[in-house]
Amino acid sequence: VDWWSKFYAATGDLAKSGDYLDRGFDQLKVYRCDLEAVPEFQGLQDFCQTFKLYQG
């Protein structure tokens, strides 16, 4: 079992994923759009604010 088996299981290509799902391994979620468009990612906004630095 390799990373590709995990990928194929996530995309629904069960012929190429072998017995990956049957063995109970973790699964990936593959999104068919930009991650910014997925509501659960909230537009991939920064979690911190930036600020200007001044010398002097």
HTML snippet that shows the backbone in 3Dmol.js (N, CA, C, O; Angstrom):
<script src="https://3Dmol.org/build/3Dmol-min.js"></script>
<div id="view" style="width:600px;height:400px;position:relative"></div>
<script>
const pdb = `
ATOM      1  N   VAL A   1       0.855  -1.181   0.000  1.00  0.00           N
ATOM      2  CA  VAL A   1       0.000   0.000   0.000  1.00  0.00           C
ATOM      3  C   VAL A   1       0.896   1.237   0.000  1.00  0.00           C
ATOM      4  O   VAL A   1       1.838   1.335   0.787  1.00  0.00           O
ATOM      5  N   ASP A   2       0.590   2.181  -0.896  1.00  0.00           N
ATOM      6  CA  ASP A   2       1.390   3.395  -1.001  1.00  0.00           C
ATOM      7  C   ASP A   2       0.484   4.622  -1.068  1.00  0.00           C
ATOM      8  O   ASP A   2      -0.737   4.525  -0.949  1.00  0.00           O
ATOM      9  N   TRP A   3       1.117   5.777  -1.262  1.00  0.00           N
ATOM     10  CA  TRP A   3       0.365   7.027  -1.314  1.00  0.00           C
ATOM     11  C   TRP A   3      -0.628   7.023  -2.463  1.00  0.00           C
ATOM     12  O   TRP A   3      -1.728   7.558  -2.326  1.00  0.00           O
ATOM     13  N   TRP A   4      -0.263   6.432  -3.593  1.00  0.00           N
ATOM     14  CA  TRP A   4      -1.163   6.407  -4.746  1.00  0.00           C
ATOM     15  C   TRP A   4      -2.427   5.621  -4.447  1.00  0.00           C
ATOM     16  O   TRP A   4      -3.500   5.982  -4.930  1.00  0.00           O
ATOM     17  N   SER A   5      -2.329   4.566  -3.670  1.00  0.00           N
ATOM     18  CA  SER A   5      -3.525   3.815  -3.279  1.00  0.00           C
ATOM     19  C   SER A   5      -4.473   4.716  -2.506  1.00  0.00           C
ATOM     20  O   SER A   5      -5.687   4.670  -2.705  1.00  0.00           O
ATOM     21  N   LYS A   6      -3.920   5.531  -1.630  1.00  0.00           N
ATOM     22  CA  LYS A   6      -4.721   6.475  -0.847  1.00  0.00           C
ATOM     23  C   LYS A   6      -5.392   7.498  -1.765  1.00  0.00           C
ATOM     24  O   LYS A   6      -6.567   7.821  -1.589  1.00  0.00           O
ATOM     25  N   PHE A   7      -4.644   8.001  -2.738  1.00  0.00           N
ATOM     26  CA  PHE A   7      -5.186   8.972  -3.686  1.00  0.00           C
ATOM     27  C   PHE A   7      -6.303   8.358  -4.524  1.00  0.00           C
ATOM     28  O   PHE A   7      -7.370   8.955  -4.662  1.00  0.00           O
ATOM     29  N   TYR A   8      -6.070   7.179  -5.080  1.00  0.00           N
ATOM     30  CA  TYR A   8      -7.084   6.539  -5.921  1.00  0.00           C
ATOM     31  C   TYR A   8      -8.339   6.194  -5.126  1.00  0.00           C
ATOM     32  O   TYR A   8      -9.444   6.275  -5.663  1.00  0.00           O
ATOM     33  N   ALA A   9      -8.195   5.817  -3.879  1.00  0.00           N
ATOM     34  CA  ALA A   9      -9.363   5.551  -3.040  1.00  0.00           C
ATOM     35  C   ALA A   9     -10.172   6.830  -2.845  1.00  0.00           C
ATOM     36  O   ALA A   9     -11.402   6.789  -2.832  1.00  0.00           O
ATOM     37  N   ALA A  10      -9.489   7.967  -2.694  1.00  0.00           N
ATOM     38  CA  ALA A  10     -10.167   9.242  -2.485  1.00  0.00           C
ATOM     39  C   ALA A  10     -10.887   9.724  -3.735  1.00  0.00           C
ATOM     40  O   ALA A  10     -11.920  10.386  -3.638  1.00  0.00           O
ATOM     41  N   THR A  11     -10.354   9.399  -4.907  1.00  0.00           N
ATOM     42  CA  THR A  11     -10.978   9.842  -6.153  1.00  0.00           C
ATOM     43  C   THR A  11     -12.009   8.846  -6.671  1.00  0.00           C
ATOM     44  O   THR A  11     -12.655   9.098  -7.688  1.00  0.00           O
ATOM     45  N   GLY A  12     -12.169   7.728  -5.991  1.00  0.00           N
ATOM     46  CA  GLY A  12     -13.176   6.752  -6.376  1.00  0.00           C
ATOM     47  C   GLY A  12     -12.705   5.714  -7.372  1.00  0.00           C
ATOM     48  O   GLY A  12     -13.514   4.926  -7.862  1.00  0.00           O
ATOM     49  N   ASP A  13     -11.429   5.690  -7.682  1.00  0.00           N
ATOM     50  CA  ASP A  13     -10.882   4.706  -8.622  1.00  0.00           C
ATOM     51  C   ASP A  13     -10.509   3.441  -7.842  1.00  0.00           C
ATOM     52  O   ASP A  13      -9.338   3.196  -7.553  1.00  0.00           O
ATOM     53  N   LEU A  14     -11.518   2.655  -7.514  1.00  0.00           N
ATOM     54  CA  LEU A  14     -11.319   1.497  -6.644  1.00  0.00           C
ATOM     55  C   LEU A  14     -10.488   0.395  -7.287  1.00  0.00           C
ATOM     56  O   LEU A  14      -9.870  -0.404  -6.584  1.00  0.00           O
ATOM     57  N   ALA A  15     -10.466   0.345  -8.615  1.00  0.00           N
ATOM     58  CA  ALA A  15      -9.658  -0.669  -9.290  1.00  0.00           C
ATOM     59  C   ALA A  15      -8.171  -0.440  -9.031  1.00  0.00           C
ATOM     60  O   ALA A  15      -7.404  -1.396  -8.913  1.00  0.00           O
ATOM     61  N   LYS A  16      -7.765   0.825  -8.944  1.00  0.00           N
ATOM     62  CA  LYS A  16      -6.357   1.144  -8.718  1.00  0.00           C
ATOM     63  C   LYS A  16      -5.996   1.237  -7.239  1.00  0.00           C
ATOM     64  O   LYS A  16      -4.821   1.157  -6.882  1.00  0.00           O
ATOM     65  N   SER A  17      -7.000   1.405  -6.374  1.00  0.00           N
ATOM     66  CA  SER A  17      -6.696   1.567  -4.948  1.00  0.00           C
ATOM     67  C   SER A  17      -6.492   0.235  -4.239  1.00  0.00           C
ATOM     68  O   SER A  17      -6.025   0.201  -3.100  1.00  0.00           O
ATOM     69  N   GLY A  18      -6.837  -0.853  -4.901  1.00  0.00           N
ATOM     70  CA  GLY A  18      -6.662  -2.168  -4.277  1.00  0.00           C
ATOM     71  C   GLY A  18      -7.544  -2.316  -3.045  1.00  0.00           C
ATOM     72  O   GLY A  18      -8.705  -1.908  -3.053  1.00  0.00           O
ATOM     73  N   ASP A  19      -6.993  -2.895  -1.994  1.00  0.00           N
ATOM     74  CA  ASP A  19      -7.781  -3.116  -0.777  1.00  0.00           C
ATOM     75  C   ASP A  19      -7.554  -2.022   0.274  1.00  0.00           C
ATOM     76  O   ASP A  19      -7.735  -2.255   1.469  1.00  0.00           O
ATOM     77  N   TYR A  20      -7.163  -0.847  -0.177  1.00  0.00           N
ATOM     78  CA  TYR A  20      -6.850   0.253   0.736  1.00  0.00           C
ATOM     79  C   TYR A  20      -8.011   0.545   1.685  1.00  0.00           C
ATOM     80  O   TYR A  20      -7.812   0.647   2.896  1.00  0.00           O
ATOM     81  N   LEU A  21      -9.221   0.679   1.142  1.00  0.00           N
ATOM     82  CA  LEU A  21     -10.381   0.995   1.978  1.00  0.00           C
ATOM     83  C   LEU A  21     -10.743  -0.163   2.899  1.00  0.00           C
ATOM     84  O   LEU A  21     -11.142   0.052   4.044  1.00  0.00           O
ATOM     85  N   ASP A  22     -10.607  -1.375   2.409  1.00  0.00           N
ATOM     86  CA  ASP A  22     -10.938  -2.551   3.219  1.00  0.00           C
ATOM     87  C   ASP A  22     -10.036  -2.679   4.436  1.00  0.00           C
ATOM     88  O   ASP A  22     -10.437  -3.244   5.453  1.00  0.00           O
ATOM     89  N   ARG A  23      -8.824  -2.158   4.336  1.00  0.00           N
ATOM     90  CA  ARG A  23      -7.865  -2.274   5.435  1.00  0.00           C
ATOM     91  C   ARG A  23      -8.051  -1.186   6.491  1.00  0.00           C
ATOM     92  O   ARG A  23      -7.367  -1.193   7.515  1.00  0.00           O
ATOM     93  N   GLY A  24      -8.969  -0.254   6.249  1.00  0.00           N
ATOM     94  CA  GLY A  24      -9.299   0.752   7.247  1.00  0.00           C
ATOM     95  C   GLY A  24      -8.297   1.881   7.404  1.00  0.00           C
ATOM     96  O   GLY A  24      -8.252   2.523   8.453  1.00  0.00           O
ATOM     97  N   PHE A  25      -7.494   2.136   6.382  1.00  0.00           N
ATOM     98  CA  PHE A  25      -6.523   3.224   6.455  1.00  0.00           C
ATOM     99  C   PHE A  25      -7.229   4.580   6.364  1.00  0.00           C
ATOM    100  O   PHE A  25      -8.386   4.661   5.950  1.00  0.00           O
ATOM    101  N   ASP A  26      -6.522   5.637   6.754  1.00  0.00           N
ATOM    102  CA  ASP A  26      -7.054   6.993   6.652  1.00  0.00           C
ATOM    103  C   ASP A  26      -7.348   7.335   5.200  1.00  0.00           C
ATOM    104  O   ASP A  26      -6.741   6.794   4.275  1.00  0.00           O
ATOM    105  N   GLN A  27      -8.307   8.261   5.024  1.00  0.00           N
ATOM    106  CA  GLN A  27      -8.694   8.652   3.678  1.00  0.00           C
ATOM    107  C   GLN A  27      -8.452  10.137   3.450  1.00  0.00           C
ATOM    108  O   GLN A  27      -8.461  10.935   4.386  1.00  0.00           O
ATOM    109  N   LEU A  28      -8.238  10.487   2.196  1.00  0.00           N
ATOM    110  CA  LEU A  28      -8.106  11.876   1.781  1.00  0.00           C
ATOM    111  C   LEU A  28      -9.454  12.381   1.299  1.00  0.00           C
ATOM    112  O   LEU A  28     -10.332  11.596   0.940  1.00  0.00           O
ATOM    113  N   LYS A  29      -9.611  13.702   1.295  1.00  0.00           N
ATOM    114  CA  LYS A  29     -10.772  14.312   0.663  1.00  0.00           C
ATOM    115  C   LYS A  29     -10.245  15.177  -0.474  1.00  0.00           C
ATOM    116  O   LYS A  29      -9.467  16.103  -0.245  1.00  0.00           O
ATOM    117  N   VAL A  30     -10.666  14.877  -1.693  1.00  0.00           N
ATOM    118  CA  VAL A  30     -10.214  15.606  -2.871  1.00  0.00           C
ATOM    119  C   VAL A  30     -11.321  16.576  -3.276  1.00  0.00           C
ATOM    120  O   VAL A  30     -12.461  16.169  -3.502  1.00  0.00           O
ATOM    121  N   TYR A  31     -10.980  17.852  -3.367  1.00  0.00           N
ATOM    122  CA  TYR A  31     -11.941  18.881  -3.754  1.00  0.00           C
ATOM    123  C   TYR A  31     -11.830  19.132  -5.246  1.00  0.00           C
ATOM    124  O   TYR A  31     -10.732  19.121  -5.801  1.00  0.00           O
ATOM    125  N   ARG A  32     -12.958  19.356  -5.893  1.00  0.00           N
ATOM    126  CA  ARG A  32     -13.001  19.563  -7.344  1.00  0.00           C
ATOM    127  C   ARG A  32     -13.048  21.047  -7.703  1.00  0.00           C
ATOM    128  O   ARG A  32     -13.416  21.407  -8.821  1.00  0.00           O
ATOM    129  N   CYS A  33     -12.679  21.898  -6.762  1.00  0.00           N
ATOM    130  CA  CYS A  33     -12.679  23.338  -7.007  1.00  0.00           C
ATOM    131  C   CYS A  33     -11.519  23.964  -6.239  1.00  0.00           C
ATOM    132  O   CYS A  33     -10.797  23.282  -5.512  1.00  0.00           O
ATOM    133  N   ASP A  34     -11.354  25.271  -6.412  1.00  0.00           N
ATOM    134  CA  ASP A  34     -10.328  25.980  -5.649  1.00  0.00           C
ATOM    135  C   ASP A  34     -10.659  25.904  -4.166  1.00  0.00           C
ATOM    136  O   ASP A  34     -11.828  25.986  -3.789  1.00  0.00           O
ATOM    137  N   LEU A  35      -9.661  25.750  -3.335  1.00  0.00           N
ATOM    138  CA  LEU A  35      -9.901  25.653  -1.895  1.00  0.00           C
ATOM    139  C   LEU A  35     -10.493  26.941  -1.328  1.00  0.00           C
ATOM    140  O   LEU A  35     -11.183  26.902  -0.309  1.00  0.00           O
ATOM    141  N   GLU A  36     -10.237  28.071  -1.966  1.00  0.00           N
ATOM    142  CA  GLU A  36     -10.833  29.329  -1.522  1.00  0.00           C
ATOM    143  C   GLU A  36     -12.351  29.309  -1.652  1.00  0.00           C
ATOM    144  O   GLU A  36     -13.037  30.054  -0.954  1.00  0.00           O
ATOM    145  N   ALA A  37     -12.885  28.468  -2.536  1.00  0.00           N
ATOM    146  CA  ALA A  37     -14.326  28.389  -2.758  1.00  0.00           C
ATOM    147  C   ALA A  37     -15.020  27.407  -1.816  1.00  0.00           C
ATOM    148  O   ALA A  37     -16.247  27.314  -1.832  1.00  0.00           O
ATOM    149  N   VAL A  38     -14.274  26.682  -1.007  1.00  0.00           N
ATOM    150  CA  VAL A  38     -14.848  25.704  -0.084  1.00  0.00           C
ATOM    151  C   VAL A  38     -15.217  26.425   1.215  1.00  0.00           C
ATOM    152  O   VAL A  38     -14.337  26.979   1.874  1.00  0.00           O
ATOM    153  N   PRO A  39     -16.508  26.431   1.599  1.00  0.00           N
ATOM    154  CA  PRO A  39     -16.944  27.190   2.780  1.00  0.00           C
ATOM    155  C   PRO A  39     -16.183  26.861   4.066  1.00  0.00           C
ATOM    156  O   PRO A  39     -15.916  27.761   4.862  1.00  0.00           O
ATOM    157  N   GLU A  40     -15.835  25.615   4.283  1.00  0.00           N
ATOM    158  CA  GLU A  40     -15.180  25.256   5.544  1.00  0.00           C
ATOM    159  C   GLU A  40     -13.784  25.864   5.696  1.00  0.00           C
ATOM    160  O   GLU A  40     -13.249  25.905   6.803  1.00  0.00           O
ATOM    161  N   PHE A  41     -13.189  26.337   4.594  1.00  0.00           N
ATOM    162  CA  PHE A  41     -11.877  26.983   4.666  1.00  0.00           C
ATOM    163  C   PHE A  41     -11.986  28.499   4.785  1.00  0.00           C
ATOM    164  O   PHE A  41     -10.967  29.182   4.890  1.00  0.00           O
ATOM    165  N   GLN A  42     -13.194  29.028   4.770  1.00  0.00           N
ATOM    166  CA  GLN A  42     -13.469  30.462   4.945  1.00  0.00           C
ATOM    167  C   GLN A  42     -12.627  31.326   4.016  1.00  0.00           C
ATOM    168  O   GLN A  42     -12.098  32.358   4.430  1.00  0.00           O
ATOM    169  N   GLY A  43     -12.505  30.911   2.784  1.00  0.00           N
ATOM    170  CA  GLY A  43     -11.760  31.689   1.804  1.00  0.00           C
ATOM    171  C   GLY A  43     -10.262  31.689   2.028  1.00  0.00           C
ATOM    172  O   GLY A  43      -9.551  32.494   1.427  1.00  0.00           O
ATOM    173  N   LEU A  44      -9.768  30.810   2.876  1.00  0.00           N
ATOM    174  CA  LEU A  44      -8.346  30.733   3.219  1.00  0.00           C
ATOM    175  C   LEU A  44      -7.797  32.093   3.665  1.00  0.00           C
ATOM    176  O   LEU A  44      -6.744  32.539   3.209  1.00  0.00           O
ATOM    177  N   GLN A  45      -8.532  32.729   4.557  1.00  0.00           N
ATOM    178  CA  GLN A  45      -8.096  34.019   5.084  1.00  0.00           C
ATOM    179  C   GLN A  45      -6.944  33.817   6.049  1.00  0.00           C
ATOM    180  O   GLN A  45      -6.845  32.789   6.719  1.00  0.00           O
ATOM    181  N   ASP A  46      -6.078  34.814   6.108  1.00  0.00           N
ATOM    182  CA  ASP A  46      -4.967  34.756   7.051  1.00  0.00           C
ATOM    183  C   ASP A  46      -5.501  34.755   8.480  1.00  0.00           C
ATOM    184  O   ASP A  46      -6.502  35.406   8.778  1.00  0.00           O
ATOM    185  N   PHE A  47      -4.839  34.035   9.340  1.00  0.00           N
ATOM    186  CA  PHE A  47      -5.273  33.956  10.731  1.00  0.00           C
ATOM    187  C   PHE A  47      -4.637  35.037  11.600  1.00  0.00           C
ATOM    188  O   PHE A  47      -4.934  35.134  12.791  1.00  0.00           O
ATOM    189  N   CYS A  48      -3.775  35.837  11.017  1.00  0.00           N
ATOM    190  CA  CYS A  48      -3.156  36.922  11.789  1.00  0.00           C
ATOM    191  C   CYS A  48      -3.147  38.196  10.953  1.00  0.00           C
ATOM    192  O   CYS A  48      -3.241  38.151   9.726  1.00  0.00           O
ATOM    193  N   GLN A  49      -3.035  39.307  11.620  1.00  0.00           N
ATOM    194  CA  GLN A  49      -3.006  40.598  10.949  1.00  0.00           C
ATOM    195  C   GLN A  49      -1.563  41.022  10.699  1.00  0.00           C
ATOM    196  O   GLN A  49      -0.676  40.730  11.502  1.00  0.00           O
ATOM    197  N   THR A  50      -1.334  41.698   9.603  1.00  0.00           N
ATOM    198  CA  THR A  50      -0.003  42.230   9.324  1.00  0.00           C
ATOM    199  C   THR A  50       0.066  43.670   9.821  1.00  0.00           C
ATOM    200  O   THR A  50      -0.960  44.330   9.986  1.00  0.00           O
ATOM    201  N   PHE A  51       1.253  44.135  10.050  1.00  0.00           N
ATOM    202  CA  PHE A  51       1.429  45.519  10.484  1.00  0.00           C
ATOM    203  C   PHE A  51       2.745  46.041   9.942  1.00  0.00           C
ATOM    204  O   PHE A  51       3.675  45.278   9.681  1.00  0.00           O
ATOM    205  N   LYS A  52       2.809  47.345   9.778  1.00  0.00           N
ATOM    206  CA  LYS A  52       4.004  47.982   9.234  1.00  0.00           C
ATOM    207  C   LYS A  52       5.018  48.207  10.347  1.00  0.00           C
ATOM    208  O   LYS A  52       4.657  48.534  11.477  1.00  0.00           O
ATOM    209  N   LEU A  53       6.275  48.029  10.016  1.00  0.00           N
ATOM    210  CA  LEU A  53       7.359  48.305  10.954  1.00  0.00           C
ATOM    211  C   LEU A  53       8.003  49.634  10.582  1.00  0.00           C
ATOM    212  O   LEU A  53       8.232  49.930   9.409  1.00  0.00           O
ATOM    213  N   TYR A  54       8.280  50.405  11.582  1.00  0.00           N
ATOM    214  CA  TYR A  54       8.925  51.700  11.376  1.00  0.00           C
ATOM    215  C   TYR A  54      10.240  51.732  12.126  1.00  0.00           C
ATOM    216  O   TYR A  54      10.356  51.192  13.226  1.00  0.00           O
ATOM    217  N   GLN A  55      11.220  52.362  11.527  1.00  0.00           N
ATOM    218  CA  GLN A  55      12.523  52.507  12.178  1.00  0.00           C
ATOM    219  C   GLN A  55      12.590  53.885  12.829  1.00  0.00           C
ATOM    220  O   GLN A  55      12.141  54.879  12.258  1.00  0.00           O
ATOM    221  N   GLY A  56      13.149  53.926  14.016  1.00  0.00           N
ATOM    222  CA  GLY A  56      13.339  55.231  14.614  1.00  0.00           C
ATOM    223  C   GLY A  56      12.933  55.381  15.986  1.00  0.00           C
ATOM    224  O   GLY A  56      13.067  56.465  16.554  1.00  0.00           O
TER     225      GLY A  56
END
`;
const viewer = $3Dmol.createViewer("view");
viewer.addModel(pdb, "pdb");
viewer.setStyle({}, {cartoon: {color: "spectrum"}});
viewer.zoomTo();
viewer.render();
</script>
